[in-house]
Amino acid sequence: MSAEPRINDRIRVPEVRLVGPSGEQVGIVPLAKALELAQEYDLDLVEVAANARPPVCKLMDYGKFKYESAMKAREARKNQAHTVIKEMKLRPKIDPHDYDTKKGHVVRFLKQGDKVKITIMFRGREQSRPELGYRLLQRLAEDVQELGFIESNPKQDGRNMIMVLGPHKKKTEAMAEAREAQAARKASRQGDASADADADVDVDADEQVEAPADAG
């Protein structure tokens, strides 16, 4: 069955409860009268509550209504918060530079509102030193505590040790902040471009002032 509402001559009832273009209640009128008003307003008669008795119909621009509904649905999907779990793998004896790089990724993930699963991978004799992995996980948690918290404490899982960090910010908040930052960067770029254009105009004006002196 189609989810589309019935409109205009597809409506097959003797009378309808009519709602005007601005949401005003017109009342129960014969279908022929409702269709006549729709033509008079150059609008569509749209059945908005088919199960009511009589069905409720509204006068509207159906094409515009469909477009706006699609845009609202698209925006809602865009703003939907999907919880994502990112994963970062480290070695117990990680190099300081590599640690800083990995930590940077964790910071970025938490800022985006995502959870981060930290996995310490033990190899060979490292498996007999689980405290190395535990200390590394605790260090990382402390380094990013302003952005995230330990959602799942470190635990051994075979040759690995795993900890999950959760973000302090909700995904929706992180997305909103990202959009605001993007808009600010765009406005800044436009402001810089405008300033450059004004500077070019000033240079041209100076050259025009000096030109008669050169000619003399």
Salt bridges, closest charged atoms under 4 A:
GLU4 OE2 - LYS66 NZ 3.67
GLU47 OE2 - ARG6 NH2 2.77
ASP114 OD1 - LYS171 NZ 2.64
GLU126 OE2 - ARG91 NH2 2.89
GLU131 OE2 - ARG129 NE 2.44
GLU151 OE2 - LYS115 NZ 2.90
GLU177 OE1 - LYS169 NZ 2.53
